[in-house]
Amino acid sequence: MKYFIESYGCQLNMAESNALELLLKGAGIDKSEVAEDSDCVIINTCSVRKTAENRIWGRLSFFGKLKKQKKNYKIIVTGCMAERLKDELKKDCPFVDAVIGTNENMEIVDFLLGENILNKEKYNFTASYYKEGEFSSYVPIMNGCNNFCSYCIVPYVRGREISRSVDDIIKEVKALDEKGVKEITLLGQNVNSYNYEGLTFPNLLKLICKELNNIEFVRFESPHPKDFSDELISVIKNEKRVCSHIHLPMQSGNSRILKLMNRKNTRESFIALIDKMRREIPDLTFATDVMVGFPTETEEEYLDTLSLMEYMHPIEAFMYYYNLREGTVAAKMEGQLEDDVKIARLERLIDEQLKRCQKEKLTRKNMITRGVVTGVTRDDKDKYLARNDHNEMISFKPKNKVEIGSMVNLKCYDLKGNTYLADEI
């Protein structure tokens, strides 16, 4: 039997797909690089935005036609969309063999081997989420969310927060380190609320860093501003392997809108957090998430978001307009904005951020930095790309032979688009 897998959505979905592939391999089920050559397709779905769901419906139509051509072909849908729309998927896509929710997704192997899948009430972590041969790996440390932001479907499809055991995390990190992995990203829907039997996220970071030899970059996604403690700031400052590039979701720059979103922080508290982090970590850079067009958002409130983006000056931003998700509180709010208003606000936000990003990156064009080699450049096979601790891409021509996943020291001298140009030192 051969399988083909498609993954959509967040980094946790990608990590879970990696873990599933390890289990499939262990069961003697081989991977196919194309769906047409497989005996089974597994679609790991996302429900955060409607655009992702629309694309998945289209792919299901394609696989349904493929199934008509191939005898005994199996189609499995898992992930958040499978959790949210289980009955609808079974009704509208009767050709799908199994719809498996987020708590049971690692039992897909059992299904393919003819065993029954149990309905689990609790999410279970697997031993490893590593994709063989890669120098970078995701390490999920928690699942679910207790925040119930009014626009977000995650608590309904992922459930309440559950933290992975410290021993299991450390065991996986040590195994990755021994494999020569150079960077890891700790994952959770609200990663800095991690708490396992009283051990908090800052303490977990310190424990992880004590175990590292080969791993040089430790990243984490995604924290919540309300849970960003002074202790966590201190760990980022003092542990050299923890990257000084923080994804800090803003969502809105207006306190009234943040309250409607149930974000539990204000514009003022967000600014105070940025100021504190900059004082303690001088080389800090930010990434952020920003939403415009939330129900009842006025033009003045939208301008508050633009001004807070200018204050934060992130070098990365994931920008989108409010997308109604059935089942959330915001979906029932009055004052839903027209699409043309939301699109216009998003376009201006993106345009200003592109200019801001270039301006910010130019201030760093002569930096000396260290990066992990990710591959050769598209246009010049004699040049390589490396990613530094600020998640910035750097193009360079090596002095000697380099390997993918090796570490290099670089001196940047210019910026082309979003990529730095550098010499190896």
TAURGI-V588100 format. One record per pair of residues at least 12 apart in sequence whose C-alpha atoms are under 8 Angstrom apart, sorted by the first residue. I is the first residue (numbers start at 0). J is the second residue. D is the distance in Angstrom with one decimal. If there is no record, write none. Layout:
[[I | J | D] [I | J | D]]
This chain:
[[0 | 28 | 5.6] [0 | 29 | 6.5] [0 | 37 | 7.6] [0 | 38 | 6.0] [0 | 39 | 7.8] [1 | 28 | 5.7] [1 | 29 | 4.7] [1 | 30 | 5.4] [1 | 31 | 5.9] [1 | 36 | 7.8] [1 | 37 | 5.0] [1 | 38 | 5.3] [1 | 39 | 6.5] [2 | 28 | 7.0] [2 | 29 | 6.3] [2 | 30 | 5.1] [2 | 31 | 5.7] [2 | 34 | 7.8] [2 | 37 | 5.2] [2 | 38 | 5.8] [2 | 39 | 4.7] [2 | 40 | 5.7] [2 | 41 | 7.3] [3 | 30 | 6.1] [3 | 31 | 5.3] [3 | 32 | 6.6] [3 | 33 | 6.6] [3 | 34 | 5.5] [3 | 37 | 5.9] [3 | 38 | 7.9] [3 | 39 | 6.2] [3 | 40 | 4.7] [3 | 41 | 6.2] [4 | 16 | 7.8] [4 | 40 | 5.7] [4 | 41 | 4.7] [4 | 42 | 5.9] [4 | 43 | 7.5] [5 | 40 | 7.7] [5 | 41 | 6.3] [5 | 42 | 4.9] [5 | 43 | 6.1] [6 | 42 | 6.1] [6 | 43 | 4.7] [6 | 44 | 6.3] [7 | 43 | 6.1] [7 | 44 | 5.3] [7 | 45 | 5.6] [7 | 51 | 7.3] [8 | 44 | 6.9] [8 | 45 | 5.0] [8 | 46 | 7.9] [8 | 47 | 7.6] [8 | 51 | 7.4] [9 | 45 | 7.6] [10 | 137 | 7.6] [10 | 186 | 7.5] [11 | 137 | 7.8] [11 | 139 | 6.8] [11 | 186 | 6.5] [11 | 187 | 7.3] [12 | 43 | 7.0] [12 | 44 | 7.9] [12 | 45 | 7.9] [12 | 78 | 7.4] [14 | 128 | 5.4] [14 | 129 | 7.5] [14 | 137 | 5.8] [14 | 138 | 7.4] [14 | 139 | 7.4] [15 | 128 | 6.5] [16 | 43 | 7.2] [16 | 128 | 8.0] [17 | 128 | 5.4] [17 | 129 | 6.2] [17 | 130 | 5.6] [18 | 105 | 7.9] [18 | 125 | 6.9] [18 | 127 | 6.0] [18 | 128 | 4.4] [18 | 129 | 6.7] [18 | 130 | 7.8] [19 | 104 | 7.9] [19 | 105 | 5.9] [19 | 107 | 8.0] [21 | 128 | 7.9] [21 | 130 | 7.8] [22 | 105 | 7.9] [22 | 108 | 7.0] [23 | 108 | 6.0] [26 | 108 | 7.4] [35 | 65 | 7.4] [38 | 71 | 7.5] [38 | 72 | 5.2] [38 | 73 | 6.4] [39 | 72 | 5.7] [39 | 73 | 4.5] [39 | 74 | 5.8] [39 | 75 | 7.6] [40 | 73 | 6.4] [40 | 74 | 5.1] [40 | 75 | 6.2] [41 | 74 | 6.2] [41 | 75 | 4.8] [41 | 76 | 6.0] [41 | 77 | 7.3] [42 | 74 | 8.0] [42 | 75 | 6.3] [42 | 76 | 4.9] [42 | 77 | 6.1] [42 | 78 | 7.9] [43 | 76 | 6.3] [43 | 77 | 4.9] [43 | 78 | 5.0] [43 | 79 | 8.0] [44 | 76 | 7.1] [44 | 77 | 6.1] [44 | 78 | 4.7] [44 | 79 | 5.8] [44 | 80 | 5.4] [44 | 81 | 6.9] [45 | 78 | 6.4] [45 | 79 | 5.2] [45 | 80 | 5.5] [46 | 79 | 5.5] [46 | 80 | 4.9] [46 | 83 | 7.5] [46 | 152 | 7.3] [47 | 151 | 7.1] [47 | 152 | 6.2] [47 | 153 | 7.1] [47 | 324 | 7.8] [48 | 322 | 6.4] [48 | 324 | 7.3] [49 | 322 | 6.9] [49 | 323 | 7.8] [49 | 324 | 7.3] [52 | 80 | 7.2] [59 | 92 | 7.7] [62 | 74 | 7.5] [63 | 92 | 8.0] [63 | 94 | 6.3] [63 | 95 | 7.7] [66 | 94 | 7.9] [73 | 95 | 7.3] [73 | 96 | 6.0] [74 | 94 | 7.5] [74 | 95 | 5.1] [74 | 96 | 5.4] [74 | 97 | 6.9] [75 | 95 | 6.2] [75 | 96 | 5.9] [75 | 97 | 4.9] [75 | 98 | 6.0] [75 | 99 | 7.4] [76 | 95 | 7.4] [76 | 97 | 6.3] [76 | 98 | 4.9] [76 | 99 | 6.2] [77 | 98 | 5.9] [77 | 99 | 4.7] [77 | 100 | 5.5] [77 | 101 | 6.7] [77 | 104 | 6.2] [78 | 99 | 7.2] [78 | 100 | 5.7] [78 | 101 | 5.0] [78 | 104 | 7.1] [79 | 100 | 6.8] [79 | 101 | 6.2] [79 | 153 | 8.0] [79 | 156 | 5.5] [79 | 157 | 7.0] [80 | 156 | 7.8] [81 | 98 | 5.8] [81 | 99 | 6.1] [81 | 100 | 5.4] [81 | 101 | 7.7] [82 | 99 | 7.2] [82 | 100 | 4.5] [82 | 101 | 6.3] [82 | 156 | 5.6] [83 | 155 | 7.6] [83 | 156 | 5.8] [85 | 98 | 6.3] [85 | 100 | 7.9] [101 | 122 | 7.4] [101 | 156 | 7.4] [101 | 157 | 6.6] [102 | 118 | 8.0] [102 | 119 | 5.9] [102 | 120 | 7.0] [102 | 121 | 6.2] [102 | 122 | 4.6] [102 | 123 | 6.7] [102 | 157 | 8.0] [103 | 116 | 7.4] [103 | 117 | 7.4] [103 | 118 | 6.9] [103 | 119 | 6.3] [103 | 122 | 7.6] [105 | 125 | 8.0] [122 | 142 | 7.5] [122 | 161 | 7.6] [124 | 163 | 6.9] [126 | 167 | 7.1] [126 | 171 | 6.9] [127 | 171 | 6.2] [129 | 175 | 7.7] [133 | 180 | 7.1] [133 | 404 | 7.7] [134 | 179 | 7.0] [134 | 180 | 4.4] [134 | 181 | 5.4] [134 | 182 | 6.8] [134 | 403 | 7.8] [134 | 404 | 5.1] [135 | 180 | 5.8] [135 | 181 | 6.0] [135 | 182 | 4.9] [135 | 183 | 5.7] [136 | 175 | 7.9] [136 | 180 | 7.3] [136 | 182 | 6.6] [136 | 183 | 4.9] [136 | 184 | 6.5] [137 | 183 | 5.6] [137 | 184 | 4.9] [137 | 185 | 6.1] [137 | 186 | 6.8] [138 | 168 | 7.5] [138 | 171 | 7.8] [138 | 172 | 7.7] [138 | 183 | 6.7] [138 | 184 | 5.9] [138 | 185 | 4.8] [138 | 186 | 5.9] [139 | 163 | 7.9] [139 | 185 | 5.6] [139 | 186 | 4.4] [139 | 187 | 6.1] [140 | 162 | 6.1] [140 | 163 | 5.1] [140 | 164 | 7.9] [140 | 168 | 6.8] [140 | 185 | 6.3] [140 | 186 | 5.8] [140 | 187 | 6.1] [140 | 190 | 7.5] [140 | 193 | 7.4] [141 | 160 | 6.8] [141 | 161 | 5.6] [141 | 162 | 4.3] [141 | 163 | 5.4] [141 | 186 | 6.9] [141 | 187 | 4.9] [141 | 188 | 7.4] [141 | 190 | 6.8] [141 | 193 | 6.5] [142 | 157 | 7.0] [142 | 158 | 7.8] [142 | 159 | 7.6] [142 | 160 | 5.6] [142 | 161 | 5.4] [142 | 162 | 6.6] [142 | 187 | 5.6] [142 | 188 | 6.4] [143 | 157 | 4.8] [143 | 158 | 4.9] [143 | 159 | 4.8] [143 | 160 | 4.2] [143 | 161 | 6.4] [143 | 187 | 7.5] [143 | 188 | 6.1] [143 | 189 | 7.8] [144 | 157 | 7.3] [144 | 158 | 6.5] [144 | 159 | 5.0] [144 | 160 | 4.7] [144 | 188 | 6.1] [144 | 189 | 6.4] [145 | 159 | 5.4] [145 | 160 | 5.9] [146 | 261 | 7.8] [146 | 262 | 7.7] [147 | 261 | 7.1] [148 | 260 | 5.5] [148 | 261 | 4.9] [148 | 262 | 5.9] [149 | 259 | 7.1] [149 | 260 | 4.9] [149 | 261 | 5.8] [149 | 327 | 5.9] [149 | 328 | 4.9] [149 | 329 | 5.1] [150 | 260 | 6.5] [150 | 321 | 7.9] [150 | 323 | 7.3] [150 | 324 | 6.9] [150 | 327 | 5.8] [150 | 328 | 6.6] [150 | 329 | 5.1] [150 | 330 | 7.2] [151 | 324 | 7.3] [151 | 327 | 6.4] [152 | 324 | 6.8] [152 | 326 | 7.3] [152 | 327 | 6.3] [162 | 193 | 5.9] [162 | 194 | 6.1] [162 | 195 | 5.7] [163 | 195 | 7.0] [164 | 195 | 6.2] [165 | 195 | 6.9] [165 | 203 | 7.4] [169 | 206 | 7.9] [169 | 207 | 6.3] [169 | 210 | 7.8] [172 | 207 | 7.2] [172 | 210 | 7.8] [173 | 210 | 6.5] [173 | 211 | 7.2] [176 | 211 | 6.4] [176 | 212 | 6.5] [176 | 213 | 5.5] [176 | 214 | 5.7] [177 | 213 | 7.3] [179 | 213 | 5.6] [179 | 214 | 7.1] [180 | 213 | 6.5] [180 | 214 | 5.7] [180 | 404 | 7.6] [181 | 213 | 5.9] [181 | 214 | 4.1] [181 | 215 | 5.5] [181 | 216 | 6.5] [181 | 371 | 7.2] [181 | 404 | 6.7] [181 | 405 | 7.7] [182 | 214 | 5.3] [182 | 215 | 5.9] [182 | 216 | 4.5] [182 | 217 | 5.9] [182 | 218 | 7.7] [183 | 214 | 7.3] [183 | 216 | 6.5] [183 | 217 | 5.2] [183 | 218 | 6.2] [184 | 217 | 6.0] [184 | 218 | 4.5] [184 | 219 | 5.0] [184 | 220 | 7.0] [185 | 217 | 7.6] [185 | 218 | 6.2] [185 | 219 | 4.5] [185 | 220 | 6.3] [186 | 219 | 5.9] [186 | 220 | 5.2] [186 | 221 | 6.9] [187 | 220 | 6.3] [187 | 221 | 6.4] [188 | 220 | 7.5] [188 | 221 | 6.1] [188 | 222 | 7.7] [189 | 220 | 7.8] [189 | 221 | 5.8] [189 | 222 | 5.2] [189 | 223 | 5.9] [190 | 219 | 7.2] [190 | 220 | 6.3] [190 | 221 | 5.6] [190 | 222 | 5.1] [190 | 223 | 7.6] [191 | 221 | 7.7] [191 | 222 | 5.2] [191 | 223 | 6.8] [191 | 226 | 6.1] [191 | 227 | 6.8] [192 | 222 | 7.8] [192 | 226 | 6.2] [200 | 231 | 7.5] [201 | 230 | 6.4] [201 | 231 | 4.9] [201 | 234 | 6.4] [204 | 234 | 7.5] [205 | 234 | 7.1] [205 | 238 | 7.5] [208 | 238 | 7.3] [208 | 240 | 7.0] [214 | 240 | 7.9] [215 | 240 | 5.4] [216 | 240 | 5.1] [216 | 241 | 6.0] [216 | 242 | 6.0] [216 | 388 | 6.4] [217 | 240 | 5.7] [217 | 241 | 4.6] [217 | 242 | 5.9] [218 | 241 | 6.2] [218 | 242 | 5.8] [218 | 244 | 8.0] [219 | 245 | 7.9] [219 | 246 | 8.0] [220 | 246 | 6.7] [221 | 246 | 6.3] [221 | 247 | 7.2] [221 | 248 | 7.7] [222 | 246 | 7.0] [222 | 247 | 6.3] [222 | 248 | 7.5] [223 | 247 | 6.8] [223 | 248 | 6.8] [224 | 247 | 6.6] [224 | 248 | 7.2] [224 | 264 | 7.1] [224 | 269 | 6.9] [224 | 272 | 7.7] [225 | 263 | 6.6] [225 | 264 | 6.0] [232 | 276 | 6.5] [232 | 279 | 7.4] [232 | 280 | 8.0] [233 | 279 | 7.6] [235 | 280 | 7.8] [236 | 279 | 6.7] [236 | 280 | 5.6] [242 | 388 | 5.2] [242 | 389 | 6.8] [243 | 280 | 7.3] [243 | 282 | 6.8] [243 | 283 | 4.9] [243 | 284 | 6.4] [243 | 388 | 6.7] [243 | 389 | 6.4] [244 | 283 | 5.8] [244 | 284 | 4.7] [244 | 285 | 5.5] [244 | 286 | 7.3] [244 | 388 | 6.7] [244 | 389 | 4.8] [244 | 390 | 7.2] [245 | 283 | 7.6] [245 | 284 | 6.5] [245 | 285 | 5.0] [245 | 286 | 6.0] [246 | 285 | 5.8] [246 | 286 | 4.4] [246 | 287 | 5.3] [247 | 285 | 6.7] [247 | 286 | 6.1] [247 | 287 | 5.0] [247 | 288 | 7.3] [248 | 286 | 7.6] [248 | 287 | 4.5] [248 | 288 | 4.5] [248 | 289 | 6.9] [249 | 269 | 7.7] [249 | 287 | 6.0] [249 | 288 | 5.7] [249 | 289 | 5.8] [250 | 287 | 8.0] [250 | 288 | 5.6] [250 | 289 | 4.1] [250 | 290 | 4.9] [250 | 291 | 7.8] [251 | 289 | 6.1] [251 | 290 | 6.2] [251 | 291 | 7.2] [251 | 301 | 7.9] [251 | 303 | 7.9] [251 | 304 | 5.4] [252 | 266 | 5.6] [252 | 300 | 7.5] [252 | 301 | 7.6] [252 | 303 | 5.1] [252 | 304 | 3.8] [252 | 305 | 7.3] [252 | 306 | 7.5] [252 | 307 | 5.5] [252 | 308 | 7.7] [253 | 265 | 7.3] [253 | 266 | 5.8] [253 | 300 | 5.7] [253 | 301 | 7.5] [253 | 303 | 5.6] [253 | 304 | 6.3] [254 | 266 | 5.2] [254 | 267 | 7.9] [256 | 293 | 7.5] [256 | 296 | 6.8] [256 | 300 | 7.7] [260 | 329 | 7.6] [270 | 311 | 8.0] [273 | 311 | 7.2] [284 | 313 | 6.6] [284 | 314 | 6.8] [284 | 389 | 6.6] [285 | 311 | 7.6] [285 | 312 | 7.5] [285 | 313 | 4.6] [285 | 314 | 6.1] [285 | 315 | 6.9] [286 | 313 | 5.1] [286 | 314 | 6.0] [286 | 315 | 4.5] [286 | 316 | 5.4] [286 | 317 | 8.0] [287 | 313 | 6.7] [287 | 315 | 6.5] [287 | 316 | 4.8] [287 | 317 | 6.3] [288 | 316 | 5.7] [288 | 317 | 4.7] [288 | 318 | 6.0] [289 | 316 | 7.1] [289 | 317 | 6.3] [289 | 318 | 4.9] [289 | 319 | 6.5] [290 | 318 | 6.1] [290 | 319 | 5.3] [290 | 320 | 5.2] [290 | 321 | 6.1] [291 | 319 | 6.6] [291 | 320 | 4.7] [291 | 321 | 6.0] [291 | 341 | 6.5] [291 | 344 | 6.6] [291 | 345 | 6.4] [292 | 320 | 5.6] [292 | 321 | 5.4] [292 | 336 | 6.4] [292 | 340 | 7.2] [292 | 341 | 4.7] [292 | 344 | 7.2] [293 | 320 | 7.5] [293 | 321 | 5.3] [293 | 335 | 7.3] [293 | 336 | 7.3] [294 | 329 | 7.4] [294 | 332 | 6.7] [294 | 333 | 6.8] [294 | 334 | 5.1] [294 | 335 | 4.5] [294 | 336 | 6.0] [295 | 333 | 7.4] [295 | 334 | 4.7] [295 | 335 | 6.4] [295 | 336 | 6.9] [296 | 336 | 7.9] [301 | 344 | 7.7] [305 | 348 | 6.7] [308 | 352 | 7.9] [309 | 355 | 7.6] [312 | 355 | 6.7] [312 | 356 | 7.3] [312 | 359 | 7.3] [313 | 356 | 7.0] [314 | 355 | 7.9] [314 | 356 | 5.1] [314 | 359 | 6.9] [314 | 360 | 7.2] [315 | 356 | 7.3] [316 | 352 | 7.6] [318 | 345 | 7.2] [318 | 348 | 7.7] [318 | 349 | 7.0] [319 | 345 | 6.4] [320 | 341 | 5.9] [320 | 342 | 6.9] [320 | 345 | 6.2] [321 | 341 | 7.5] [357 | 416 | 7.7] [357 | 417 | 7.2] [360 | 414 | 7.7] [360 | 417 | 7.8] [361 | 413 | 7.9] [361 | 414 | 6.7] [364 | 411 | 5.8] [364 | 412 | 5.8] [364 | 413 | 5.3] [364 | 414 | 6.0] [364 | 419 | 6.8] [365 | 410 | 6.8] [365 | 411 | 4.9] [365 | 412 | 5.0] [365 | 413 | 6.9] [366 | 410 | 6.1] [366 | 411 | 5.5] [366 | 412 | 7.7] [367 | 408 | 7.5] [367 | 409 | 5.7] [367 | 410 | 4.4] [367 | 411 | 6.2] [368 | 387 | 6.8] [368 | 408 | 6.0] [368 | 409 | 5.3] [368 | 410 | 6.4] [368 | 411 | 7.8] [369 | 387 | 5.7] [369 | 388 | 7.5] [369 | 406 | 7.0] [369 | 407 | 5.7] [369 | 408 | 4.5] [369 | 409 | 5.9] [370 | 385 | 5.3] [370 | 386 | 4.9] [370 | 387 | 4.1] [370 | 388 | 6.9] [370 | 406 | 5.6] [370 | 407 | 5.5] [370 | 408 | 6.6] [370 | 409 | 7.5] [371 | 385 | 5.1] [371 | 386 | 5.4] [371 | 387 | 6.5] [371 | 403 | 7.9] [371 | 404 | 5.7] [371 | 405 | 5.7] [371 | 406 | 4.6] [371 | 407 | 6.4] [372 | 384 | 5.8] [372 | 385 | 4.1] [372 | 386 | 6.6] [372 | 401 | 8.0] [372 | 402 | 7.1] [372 | 403 | 5.2] [372 | 404 | 5.1] [372 | 405 | 5.6] [372 | 406 | 6.2] [372 | 407 | 7.1] [373 | 385 | 5.3] [373 | 386 | 6.9] [373 | 403 | 5.5] [373 | 404 | 6.2] [374 | 403 | 5.8] [376 | 394 | 7.2] [381 | 396 | 6.4] [382 | 394 | 6.6] [382 | 395 | 5.5] [382 | 396 | 4.5] [382 | 397 | 7.0] [383 | 395 | 5.5] [383 | 396 | 6.2] [383 | 397 | 7.3] [385 | 407 | 7.9] [391 | 417 | 8.0] [391 | 418 | 7.2] [391 | 419 | 7.8] [392 | 417 | 7.4] [392 | 418 | 5.2] [392 | 419 | 6.4] [393 | 411 | 7.9] [393 | 418 | 5.4] [393 | 419 | 4.5] [393 | 420 | 5.8] [393 | 421 | 6.6] [394 | 418 | 6.7] [394 | 419 | 6.0] [394 | 420 | 5.0] [394 | 421 | 6.1] [395 | 409 | 7.9] [395 | 420 | 6.1] [395 | 421 | 5.0] [395 | 422 | 5.6] [395 | 423 | 6.7] [396 | 421 | 7.8] [396 | 422 | 6.6] [396 | 423 | 7.0] [397 | 422 | 7.5] [397 | 423 | 5.9] [398 | 423 | 6.5] [407 | 423 | 6.9] [407 | 424 | 7.9] [408 | 423 | 5.8] [408 | 424 | 5.5] [409 | 421 | 6.0] [409 | 422 | 5.6] [409 | 423 | 4.5] [409 | 424 | 5.4] [410 | 422 | 5.3] [410 | 423 | 6.4] [410 | 424 | 6.6]]
